[in-house]
Amino acid sequence: MTSTKQAARKSSTNMSITLAKHCDVALMISAMLLLGIGLVMVASSSIEIADRATGDPLYYFKRQCIFALLGVLAGLLLTKIRLAHWENSGMALLFFMVCLLVLILIPGLGRTVNGSTRWLALGPFGLQVSEVVKLMMIVYLAGYVVRQGKQIRESFVGFVKPMLVLVVLFTLLLLEPDFGAATVILATALGMLYLAGVKIWKFGILISASAMSMAFVAISSPYRVERLTAFLNPWSDPFGSGFQLTQSLIAIGSGGWTGLGLGASVQKLFYLPEAHTDFVFAVIAEELGLIGVATVLVLFIVLIYRCFAIGKLVEKQGMKFGAQICYGIGIWLGLQAFINIGVNMGVLPTKGLTLPFISAGGSSLLVVCMAIGLITRVYIEGAAKTLR
């Protein structure tokens, strides 16, 4: 009997070690739960609009399931690719990013939706290029920081060089236009450079210049000015410029503690525009209440915390490239979730940014799953060193 217990204990220990070698449990659980919640909420929030637009109430849910499957498979594939290959592919990634951003600006190749040309037409599907660029930029900048770390920290010229690359990407994104993605990419890059040891005074100059340029871009377009002013007092024009935000606030306020029940949202019935994409958080609040909202927030906090924790772990082992990837992905996902939730609650101007893992959108879901796969690869290589 004793030998049986010892064998079971040994088997459990071996299973734990094997699991520890292949994934960070908390990271994977939080990511999979967010993915599951996203699929459920896309189904719930898109039934009416899908039925009216396509005749199939589960049209958007089926698409999201397809991209979820593709995302999981792509993430698994990335766990098999050594980080050294990514670290040595910086210039190729930079060239590929610029090519993608230029291609969608060519008539016939780019797909225009709601006045913005952000999608590259790939048969029946469209690839939102800015989502791919977010992840590629993190990998490129992580490699650059490792190669030129000393120059970036000690020389202002060395610090400006990667900023020139970002200016090119920023400009191409504004031509789509995609101000939200451009802002996220710039903020993520600045965060990565700060964590790489760049002195704070350099950021003062750059942030001032960036703030002035972004302010100029924001006020140069009438629709951006309208968005900036509408969120300050959406009730001044609830059926015009403030319509989207007022409907979102009504949805959030209607949820209470426990919500109206899954599928019982009223605002998704053609009142709240983009209920299954940019404003799915408001539907979560309406149907699942404060409890559902708190659950989603806790899962994001765990996910982002594990990104930084893995980065810190591998940095201690000398894996600077892997650490920068984890920090960059953590900043990106945290910032994008913060902006999306802030927009839904009326504390930030409206931006066309998805809620990672949850909003309907194949490109976004595919890329964030790949990001988790990349972090898992970092973890695998770090765990291999630890368990030697």
C-alpha positions in Angstrom: 0.0 0.0 0.0 2.8 2.3 0.9 4.7 1.6 -2.3 1.5 2.4 -4.2 1.2 5.8 -2.5 4.9 6.5 -3.2 4.4 5.6 -6.8 1.4 7.9 -7.1 3.2 10.7 -5.4 6.2 10.2 -7.7 4.0 10.2 -10.8 2.3 13.4 -9.6 5.7 15.1 -9.1 6.9 14.0 -12.5 3.7 15.3 -14.1 4.1 18.7 -12.3 7.7 18.9 -13.5 6.7 18.1 -17.0 3.9 20.7 -16.9 6.3 23.3 -15.5 8.7 22.6 -18.4 6.0 23.3 -21.1 3.8 26.1 -19.8 3.1 28.6 -17.1 -0.1 27.3 -15.6 -1.6 30.6 -14.4 -0.8 32.3 -17.8 -2.5 29.5 -19.8 -5.5 29.2 -17.5 -6.2 33.0 -17.6 -5.7 33.1 -21.4 -8.0 30.1 -22.0 -10.7 31.5 -19.7 -10.6 34.8 -21.4 -10.8 33.1 -24.8 -13.8 31.0 -23.6 -15.6 34.1 -22.2 -14.9 35.8 -25.5 -16.5 33.1 -27.6 -19.6 33.0 -25.3 -20.0 36.8 -25.4 -19.4 37.1 -29.1 -22.2 34.5 -29.6 -24.5 36.4 -27.2 -23.8 40.0 -28.4 -23.9 39.2 -32.2 -27.0 37.1 -32.6 -29.4 39.8 -33.7 -27.0 41.7 -36.0 -25.7 38.4 -37.5 -29.3 37.3 -38.2 -30.2 40.6 -39.8 -27.0 40.8 -41.9 -26.5 37.2 -42.9 -29.6 35.2 -42.0 -27.4 33.1 -39.7 -27.6 34.1 -36.0 -24.3 32.3 -35.2 -22.4 33.7 -38.2 -19.9 35.8 -36.1 -19.6 33.1 -33.5 -18.7 30.5 -36.1 -16.1 32.9 -37.6 -14.7 33.6 -34.1 -14.4 29.8 -33.4 -12.5 29.3 -36.6 -10.0 32.0 -35.8 -9.8 30.7 -32.2 -8.8 27.3 -33.5 -6.3 28.9 -36.0 -4.9 31.0 -33.2 -4.4 28.1 -30.8 -2.7 26.1 -33.6 -0.5 29.1 -34.5 0.3 29.6 -30.8 1.3 25.9 -30.5 3.5 26.3 -33.6 5.3 29.3 -32.1 6.1 27.2 -28.9 8.2 25.0 -31.2 10.4 27.8 -32.8 13.6 28.7 -30.9 13.9 32.3 -29.8 17.3 32.5 -31.5 15.5 32.4 -34.9 13.3 35.4 -34.0 16.2 37.3 -32.5 18.1 37.0 -35.8 15.2 38.0 -38.0 14.9 41.7 -36.9 15.5 43.3 -40.3 13.3 40.8 -42.1 10.4 41.5 -39.7 10.9 45.3 -40.2 10.8 44.9 -44.0 7.7 42.7 -43.8 5.9 45.2 -41.5 6.6 48.1 -43.9 5.5 46.0 -46.9 2.2 45.0 -45.2 1.4 48.6 -44.3 2.2 49.8 -47.8 0.2 47.0 -49.5 -3.1 47.9 -47.8 -2.8 51.4 -49.1 -2.7 50.1 -52.7 -6.2 50.3 -54.3 -7.7 46.8 -54.8 -5.5 45.2 -52.1 -6.7 47.1 -49.1 -10.3 46.6 -47.8 -12.1 49.7 -46.5 -14.6 49.4 -43.7 -16.2 52.4 -42.0 -13.9 54.8 -43.8 -10.7 53.1 -42.8 -8.5 50.9 -45.0 -7.0 48.6 -42.3 -7.6 45.2 -43.8 -5.6 43.3 -46.4 -8.1 41.3 -48.6 -7.4 37.6 -48.4 -10.3 36.0 -50.3 -13.3 35.8 -48.0 -11.3 37.0 -45.0 -9.5 40.2 -44.2 -6.2 40.5 -42.3 -6.0 43.6 -40.1 -2.4 44.5 -40.6 -2.0 46.7 -37.6 -2.6 43.7 -35.3 0.2 41.7 -36.9 2.5 44.8 -36.8 2.0 45.1 -33.0 3.5 41.7 -32.4 6.2 42.0 -35.0 7.2 45.4 -33.7 7.7 43.9 -30.2 9.9 41.1 -31.6 11.9 43.5 -33.7 12.4 46.0 -30.9 13.3 43.3 -28.4 16.1 42.1 -30.7 17.3 45.7 -31.3 17.4 46.4 -27.6 19.6 43.3 -27.0 22.0 44.2 -29.8 22.2 47.9 -29.2 21.4 48.1 -25.5 24.5 50.0 -24.5 24.2 52.5 -27.3 20.5 53.1 -26.5 21.1 53.7 -22.9 24.2 55.9 -23.2 23.7 57.7 -26.5 20.9 60.0 -27.4 21.5 59.1 -31.1 21.3 55.4 -30.3 17.9 56.1 -28.6 16.6 58.1 -31.6 17.4 55.4 -34.2 14.6 53.0 -33.2 12.3 56.0 -32.8 12.8 56.8 -36.5 11.6 53.3 -37.3 8.5 53.9 -35.2 7.9 57.3 -36.9 7.7 55.4 -40.3 5.3 52.8 -38.9 3.3 55.5 -37.1 2.9 57.5 -40.3 1.8 54.5 -42.4 -0.8 53.6 -39.7 -2.2 57.2 -39.8 -2.6 56.9 -43.5 -5.1 54.1 -43.1 -6.1 55.8 -40.7 -5.6 53.8 -37.5 -4.8 56.3 -34.7 -5.6 53.9 -31.9 -3.2 51.2 -33.1 -0.5 53.8 -33.8 -0.8 55.1 -30.2 -0.6 51.5 -28.7 2.5 50.7 -30.8 4.2 53.9 -29.8 3.4 53.5 -26.1 4.5 49.9 -26.1 7.8 50.8 -27.7 8.4 53.5 -25.1 7.6 51.1 -22.3 10.1 48.5 -23.6 12.8 51.1 -24.0 12.2 52.4 -20.5 12.5 48.8 -19.1 15.7 48.4 -21.1 17.3 51.1 -19.0 16.9 54.3 -21.1 17.3 57.4 -18.9 14.1 59.2 -18.1 15.2 62.6 -19.4 15.3 61.2 -22.9 11.7 60.2 -22.6 10.8 63.8 -21.5 12.0 65.2 -24.8 10.4 62.4 -26.9 7.1 62.3 -25.0 6.7 66.0 -25.4 7.4 65.8 -29.1 5.1 62.8 -29.4 2.3 64.4 -27.4 2.4 67.6 -29.6 2.5 65.6 -32.8 -0.4 63.3 -31.7 -2.4 66.3 -30.5 -1.9 67.9 -33.9 -3.0 64.7 -35.7 -6.0 64.4 -33.4 -7.3 67.9 -34.0 -6.5 67.9 -37.7 -9.4 65.6 -38.5 -13.0 66.7 -37.8 -14.1 63.1 -36.9 -11.3 62.9 -34.3 -12.2 66.2 -32.8 -15.8 65.0 -32.6 -14.7 61.9 -30.8 -12.5 63.8 -28.3 -15.3 66.3 -27.4 -18.1 63.7 -27.4 -16.8 61.6 -24.6 -16.5 64.6 -22.3 -20.3 65.1 -22.3 -22.0 62.5 -24.5 -25.4 63.4 -23.1 -25.2 66.8 -24.8 -25.9 65.0 -28.1 -27.2 61.5 -27.1 -28.6 60.8 -30.6 -25.7 62.2 -32.5 -22.0 62.2 -31.6 -22.6 60.8 -28.1 -24.9 58.0 -29.2 -22.4 55.1 -29.0 -21.1 56.1 -25.6 -24.5 56.8 -24.1 -25.8 53.4 -25.2 -22.7 51.8 -23.7 -23.2 53.6 -20.4 -26.9 52.6 -20.3 -25.8 49.0 -20.8 -23.2 49.1 -18.0 -25.6 50.8 -15.7 -28.3 48.3 -16.3 -26.2 45.3 -15.3 -26.1 45.9 -11.5 -24.4 43.3 -9.4 -25.3 40.1 -11.2 -26.5 41.4 -14.6 -29.7 40.7 -16.6 -28.6 37.2 -17.5 -26.6 35.7 -20.4 -28.3 36.6 -23.6 -30.7 39.1 -22.0 -29.0 42.3 -23.1 -31.3 45.0 -24.4 -28.7 47.4 -25.8 -27.3 44.8 -28.2 -30.6 44.8 -30.0 -29.5 47.5 -32.5 -29.1 50.2 -29.9 -25.4 49.8 -29.1 -23.2 50.0 -32.3 -20.4 47.5 -32.6 -21.8 45.5 -29.6 -19.8 42.4 -30.5 -16.5 44.2 -31.3 -15.4 47.4 -29.7 -18.2 47.5 -27.1 -18.5 43.9 -26.1 -17.3 44.9 -22.5 -20.6 46.9 -22.1 -22.6 43.8 -23.0 -20.6 41.8 -20.5 -21.5 44.4 -17.8 -25.2 44.4 -18.8 -25.6 40.6 -18.9 -23.1 39.4 -16.2 -23.1 42.5 -14.0 -20.3 43.6 -11.7 -19.4 40.0 -10.9 -18.8 39.3 -14.6 -16.8 42.5 -15.1 -14.7 41.8 -12.0 -14.0 38.3 -13.2 -12.7 39.6 -16.6 -10.6 42.2 -14.9 -9.0 39.7 -12.5 -8.2 37.4 -15.5 -6.5 40.3 -17.3 -4.5 41.2 -14.2 -3.3 37.6 -13.8 -2.4 37.3 -17.5 -0.4 40.6 -17.5 1.2 39.9 -14.2 2.4 36.5 -15.5 3.8 38.1 -18.6 6.0 40.4 -16.5 6.8 37.6 -14.0 8.1 35.3 -16.8 10.1 38.2 -18.2 11.7 38.9 -14.9 12.5 35.2 -14.4 14.2 34.7 -17.7 16.0 38.1 -17.5 17.8 36.8 -14.3 19.0 33.8 -16.4 20.5 36.2 -19.0 17.7 35.8 -21.6 17.4 39.5 -22.4 15.6 39.0 -25.7 13.0 36.7 -24.2 12.5 39.1 -21.3 11.9 42.0 -23.6 9.3 40.0 -25.6 7.4 39.3 -22.3 7.6 42.9 -21.2 6.4 44.2 -24.6 3.5 41.7 -24.9 2.5 42.5 -21.3 2.5 46.3 -21.9 0.6 45.8 -25.2 -2.2 43.6 -23.9 -2.5 45.6 -20.7 -2.6 48.9 -22.5 -5.1 47.8 -25.1 -7.4 46.2 -22.5 -7.2 49.4 -20.4 -8.1 51.6 -23.4 -11.0 49.4 -24.6 -12.5 49.3 -21.1 -11.9 53.0 -20.6 -13.7 53.8 -23.9 -16.6 51.6 -22.9 -16.9 53.4 -19.5 -16.6 56.9 -21.0 -13.3 57.8 -19.4 -11.3 57.8 -22.7 -12.2 59.0 -26.3 -13.6 56.3 -28.6 -10.9 54.3 -30.3 -11.3 51.3 -32.7 -9.4 48.9 -30.4 -10.6 45.5 -29.6 -10.6 43.9 -26.1 -8.0 41.2 -26.4 -9.3 37.6 -26.5 -12.9 38.8 -26.2 -14.0 41.1 -28.9 -15.1 39.7 -32.3 -12.2 40.1 -34.8 -10.3 37.3 -36.4 -7.0 39.1 -36.8 -6.9 40.3 -33.2 -7.7 36.9 -31.8 -5.2 35.1 -34.0 -2.4 37.5 -33.0 -3.0 37.5 -29.3 -3.0 33.7 -29.3 0.3 33.8 -31.1 1.6 36.2 -28.5 0.7 33.7 -25.8 2.5 31.0 -27.8 5.6 33.2 -28.0 5.6 33.9 -24.3 5.2 30.1 -23.7 8.3 29.5 -25.8 10.2 32.0 -23.7 9.0 30.2 -20.6 10.0 26.8 -22.0 13.5 27.9 -22.7 13.7 29.6 -19.3 12.3 26.5 -17.5 14.8 24.3 -19.3 17.7 26.3 -17.8 16.1 26.3 -14.4 15.5 22.6 -14.3 18.9 21.5 -15.5 
